């Protein structure tokens, strides 16, 4: 009986470790996506500003 309990505990610890790893990966991907989004937004704003400057030059 004790062996079964040890196996259950070990399995649960493995599941927790796997979920923690997956959570870390998900978080890293979310951070990367947010950084990429901010970069694209900045580039878009810069392009809009350049477009407005060209309009003003005409």
N, CA, C and O atoms as CSV, one atom per row, in Angstrom:
chain,resi,resn,atom,element,x,y,z
A,1,UNK,N,N,0.824,-1.201,0.000
A,1,UNK,CA,C,0.000,0.000,0.000
A,1,UNK,C,C,0.864,1.259,0.000
A,1,UNK,O,O,0.556,2.226,-0.697
A,2,UNK,N,N,1.922,1.250,0.764
A,2,UNK,CA,C,2.798,2.395,0.842
A,2,UNK,C,C,3.475,2.671,-0.499
A,2,UNK,O,O,3.700,3.825,-0.863
A,3,UNK,N,N,3.794,1.613,-1.226
A,3,UNK,CA,C,4.420,1.750,-2.535
A,3,UNK,C,C,3.469,2.434,-3.513
A,3,UNK,O,O,3.885,3.284,-4.302
A,4,UNK,N,N,2.184,2.057,-3.458
A,4,UNK,CA,C,1.182,2.685,-4.320
A,4,UNK,C,C,1.074,4.179,-4.019
A,4,UNK,O,O,0.995,5.003,-4.931
A,5,UNK,N,N,1.073,4.506,-2.766
A,5,UNK,CA,C,0.980,5.911,-2.367
A,5,UNK,C,C,2.211,6.686,-2.849
A,5,UNK,O,O,2.097,7.816,-3.324
A,6,UNK,N,N,3.375,6.072,-2.722
A,6,UNK,CA,C,4.603,6.711,-3.197
A,6,UNK,C,C,4.549,6.949,-4.706
A,6,UNK,O,O,4.997,7.987,-5.194
A,7,UNK,N,N,3.997,5.979,-5.442
A,7,UNK,CA,C,3.876,6.127,-6.896
A,7,UNK,C,C,2.911,7.256,-7.257
A,7,UNK,O,O,3.166,8.028,-8.181
A,8,UNK,N,N,1.826,7.343,-6.537
A,8,UNK,CA,C,0.849,8.412,-6.775
A,8,UNK,C,C,1.493,9.773,-6.496
A,8,UNK,O,O,1.338,10.713,-7.276
A,9,UNK,N,N,2.200,9.865,-5.402
A,9,UNK,CA,C,2.867,11.123,-5.043
A,9,UNK,C,C,3.907,11.491,-6.097
A,9,UNK,O,O,3.997,12.647,-6.510
A,10,UNK,N,N,4.686,10.511,-6.527
A,10,UNK,CA,C,5.696,10.760,-7.552
A,10,UNK,C,C,5.044,11.215,-8.854
A,10,UNK,O,O,5.531,12.137,-9.508
A,11,UNK,N,N,3.957,10.575,-9.223
A,11,UNK,CA,C,3.254,10.952,-10.446
A,11,UNK,C,C,2.723,12.380,-10.347
A,11,UNK,O,O,2.816,13.149,-11.304
A,12,UNK,N,N,2.176,12.727,-9.207
A,12,UNK,CA,C,1.667,14.088,-9.015
A,12,UNK,C,C,2.801,15.111,-9.059
A,12,UNK,O,O,2.633,16.198,-9.613
A,13,UNK,N,N,3.933,14.778,-8.490
A,13,UNK,CA,C,5.081,15.680,-8.546
A,13,UNK,C,C,5.551,15.873,-9.987
A,13,UNK,O,O,5.919,16.976,-10.391
A,14,UNK,N,N,5.532,14.790,-10.749
A,14,UNK,CA,C,5.908,14.881,-12.168
A,14,UNK,C,C,4.926,15.762,-12.943
A,14,UNK,O,O,5.333,16.559,-13.789
A,15,UNK,N,N,3.647,15.613,-12.653
A,15,UNK,CA,C,2.633,16.427,-13.314
A,15,UNK,C,C,2.818,17.911,-12.978
A,15,UNK,O,O,2.713,18.773,-13.850
A,16,UNK,N,N,3.092,18.189,-11.718
A,16,UNK,CA,C,3.317,19.573,-11.286
A,16,UNK,C,C,4.540,20.150,-11.990
A,16,UNK,O,O,4.512,21.291,-12.451
A,17,UNK,N,N,5.605,19.371,-12.074
A,17,UNK,CA,C,6.822,19.831,-12.747
A,17,UNK,C,C,6.543,20.114,-14.222
A,17,UNK,O,O,7.002,21.121,-14.761
A,18,UNK,N,N,5.795,19.230,-14.870
A,18,UNK,CA,C,5.455,19.431,-16.289
A,18,UNK,C,C,4.593,20.674,-16.481
A,18,UNK,O,O,4.816,21.454,-17.408
A,19,UNK,N,N,3.621,20.853,-15.613
A,19,UNK,CA,C,2.761,22.036,-15.714
A,19,UNK,C,C,3.556,23.312,-15.469
A,19,UNK,O,O,3.327,24.323,-16.133
A,20,UNK,N,N,4.478,23.271,-14.530
A,20,UNK,CA,C,5.319,24.438,-14.261
A,20,UNK,C,C,6.173,24.780,-15.473
A,20,UNK,O,O,6.334,25.950,-15.820
A,21,UNK,N,N,6.709,23.768,-16.103
A,21,UNK,CA,C,7.526,23.964,-17.300
A,21,UNK,C,C,6.674,24.564,-18.426
A,21,UNK,O,O,7.096,25.502,-19.103
A,22,UNK,N,N,5.481,24.015,-18.613
A,22,UNK,CA,C,4.580,24.520,-19.648
A,22,UNK,C,C,4.159,25.957,-19.360
A,22,UNK,O,O,4.058,26.774,-20.275
A,23,UNK,N,N,3.916,26.259,-18.103
A,23,UNK,CA,C,3.533,27.616,-17.725
A,23,UNK,C,C,4.670,28.589,-18.031
A,23,UNK,O,O,4.430,29.687,-18.533
A,24,UNK,N,N,5.887,28.198,-17.736
A,24,UNK,CA,C,7.045,29.051,-18.004
A,24,UNK,C,C,7.199,29.295,-19.507
A,24,UNK,O,O,7.489,30.414,-19.929
A,25,UNK,N,N,7.007,28.267,-20.298
A,25,UNK,CA,C,7.098,28.401,-21.752
A,25,UNK,C,C,6.003,29.328,-22.264
A,25,UNK,O,O,6.260,30.209,-23.084
A,26,UNK,N,N,4.785,29.127,-21.777
A,26,UNK,CA,C,3.662,29.971,-22.185
A,26,UNK,C,C,3.929,31.430,-21.836
A,26,UNK,O,O,3.684,32.323,-22.648
A,27,UNK,N,N,4.430,31.670,-20.632
A,27,UNK,CA,C,4.723,33.034,-20.198
A,27,UNK,C,C,5.799,33.669,-21.079
A,27,UNK,O,O,5.685,34.830,-21.471
A,28,UNK,N,N,6.839,32.899,-21.383
A,28,UNK,CA,C,7.912,33.412,-22.231
A,28,UNK,C,C,7.383,33.766,-23.620
A,28,UNK,O,O,7.753,34.795,-24.184
A,29,UNK,N,N,6.531,32.926,-24.162
A,29,UNK,CA,C,5.950,33.204,-25.476
A,29,UNK,C,C,5.057,34.442,-25.428
A,29,UNK,O,O,5.057,35.249,-26.357
A,30,UNK,N,N,4.301,34.588,-24.347
A,30,UNK,CA,C,3.425,35.754,-24.197
A,30,UNK,C,C,4.257,37.039,-24.110
A,30,UNK,O,O,3.904,38.052,-24.715
A,31,UNK,N,N,5.341,36.994,-23.371
A,31,UNK,CA,C,6.221,38.168,-23.253
A,31,UNK,C,C,6.833,38.501,-24.608
A,31,UNK,O,O,6.885,39.665,-25.004
A,32,UNK,N,N,7.293,37.483,-25.310
A,32,UNK,CA,C,7.879,37.692,-26.630
A,32,UNK,C,C,6.851,38.302,-27.581
A,32,UNK,O,O,7.167,39.225,-28.331
A,33,UNK,N,N,5.638,37.791,-27.549
A,33,UNK,CA,C,4.583,38.312,-28.422
A,33,UNK,C,C,4.276,39.768,-28.093
A,33,UNK,O,O,4.083,40.584,-28.995
A,34,UNK,N,N,4.232,40.093,-26.816
A,34,UNK,CA,C,3.963,41.467,-26.394
A,34,UNK,C,C,5.083,42.403,-26.855
A,34,UNK,O,O,4.814,43.521,-27.296
A,35,UNK,N,N,6.319,41.958,-26.758
A,35,UNK,CA,C,7.447,42.775,-27.219
A,35,UNK,C,C,7.373,43.011,-28.730
A,35,UNK,O,O,7.619,44.117,-29.212
A,36,UNK,N,N,7.034,41.964,-29.458
A,36,UNK,CA,C,6.901,42.099,-30.908
A,36,UNK,C,C,5.763,43.062,-31.251
A,36,UNK,O,O,5.891,43.880,-32.162
A,37,UNK,N,N,4.677,42.963,-30.537
A,37,UNK,CA,C,3.537,43.851,-30.769
A,37,UNK,C,C,3.921,45.300,-30.512
A,37,UNK,O,O,3.583,46.181,-31.303
A,38,UNK,N,N,4.614,45.551,-29.429
A,38,UNK,CA,C,5.037,46.919,-29.122
A,38,UNK,C,C,5.986,47.458,-30.194
A,38,UNK,O,O,5.913,48.631,-30.561
A,39,UNK,N,N,6.865,46.604,-30.688
A,39,UNK,CA,C,7.795,47.007,-31.741
A,39,UNK,C,C,7.040,47.390,-33.011
A,39,UNK,O,O,7.346,48.403,-33.639
A,40,UNK,N,N,6.061,46.583,-33.382
A,40,UNK,CA,C,5.281,46.859,-34.589
A,40,UNK,C,C,4.467,48.141,-34.413
A,40,UNK,O,O,4.358,48.937,-35.344
A,41,UNK,N,N,3.902,48.341,-33.238
A,41,UNK,CA,C,3.147,49.576,-32.980
A,41,UNK,C,C,4.053,50.797,-33.101
A,41,UNK,O,O,3.655,51.819,-33.661
A,42,UNK,N,N,5.260,50.691,-32.579
A,42,UNK,CA,C,6.214,51.801,-32.658
A,42,UNK,C,C,6.570,52.081,-34.111
A,42,UNK,O,O,6.606,53.236,-34.536
A,43,UNK,N,N,6.833,51.022,-34.874
A,43,UNK,CA,C,7.157,51.192,-36.288
A,43,UNK,C,C,5.996,51.839,-37.041
A,43,UNK,O,O,6.210,52.694,-37.901
A,44,UNK,N,N,4.784,51.437,-36.724
A,44,UNK,CA,C,3.610,52.006,-37.365
A,44,UNK,C,C,3.492,53.498,-37.051
A,44,UNK,O,O,3.212,54.302,-37.940
A,45,UNK,N,N,3.702,53.858,-35.809
A,45,UNK,CA,C,3.650,55.267,-35.422
A,45,UNK,C,C,4.719,56.077,-36.145
A,45,UNK,O,O,4.461,57.198,-36.586
A,46,UNK,N,N,5.914,55.513,-36.267
A,46,UNK,CA,C,6.987,56.208,-36.977
A,46,UNK,C,C,6.632,56.401,-38.444
A,46,UNK,O,O,6.913,57.450,-39.024
A,47,UNK,N,N,6.016,55.392,-39.039
A,47,UNK,CA,C,5.615,55.507,-40.445
A,47,UNK,C,C,4.518,56.557,-40.606
A,47,UNK,O,O,4.525,57.315,-41.576
A,48,UNK,N,N,3.592,56.608,-39.679
A,48,UNK,CA,C,2.532,57.610,-39.727
A,48,UNK,C,C,3.120,59.007,-39.618
A,48,UNK,O,O,2.703,59.923,-40.327
A,49,UNK,N,N,4.094,59.165,-38.726
A,49,UNK,CA,C,4.722,60.476,-38.545
A,49,UNK,C,C,5.461,60.900,-39.815
A,49,UNK,O,O,5.383,62.059,-40.224
A,50,UNK,N,N,6.175,59.965,-40.436
A,50,UNK,CA,C,6.884,60.278,-41.676
A,50,UNK,C,C,5.902,60.667,-42.779
A,50,UNK,O,O,6.163,61.581,-43.562
A,51,UNK,N,N,4.780,59.971,-42.830
A,51,UNK,CA,C,3.761,60.272,-43.826
A,51,UNK,C,C,3.214,61.676,-43.608
A,51,UNK,O,O,3.026,62.427,-44.564
A,52,UNK,N,N,2.959,62.027,-42.360
A,52,UNK,CA,C,2.452,63.355,-42.054
A,52,UNK,C,C,3.486,64.428,-42.395
A,52,UNK,O,O,3.137,65.500,-42.888
A,53,UNK,N,N,4.768,64.129,-42.127
A,53,UNK,CA,C,5.825,65.076,-42.457
A,53,UNK,C,C,5.887,65.314,-43.959
A,53,UNK,O,O,6.077,66.447,-44.402
A,54,UNK,N,N,5.730,64.261,-44.740
A,54,UNK,CA,C,5.759,64.398,-46.196
A,54,UNK,C,C,4.582,65.207,-46.680
A,54,UNK,O,O,4.716,65.994,-47.618
A,55,UNK,N,N,3.423,65.030,-46.058
A,55,UNK,CA,C,2.252,65.828,-46.415
A,55,UNK,C,C,2.513,67.300,-46.152
A,55,UNK,O,O,2.133,68.158,-46.949
A,56,UNK,N,N,3.161,67.588,-45.035
A,56,UNK,CA,C,3.454,68.970,-44.657
A,56,UNK,C,C,4.489,69.616,-45.566
A,56,UNK,O,O,4.490,70.834,-45.742
A,57,UNK,N,N,5.361,68.812,-46.136
A,57,UNK,CA,C,6.413,69.345,-47.025
A,57,UNK,C,C,5.868,69.771,-48.388
A,57,UNK,O,O,6.490,70.578,-49.080
A,58,UNK,N,N,4.739,69.247,-48.765
A,58,UNK,CA,C,4.188,69.523,-50.120
A,58,UNK,C,C,3.574,70.888,-50.195
A,58,UNK,O,O,3.069,71.281,-51.247
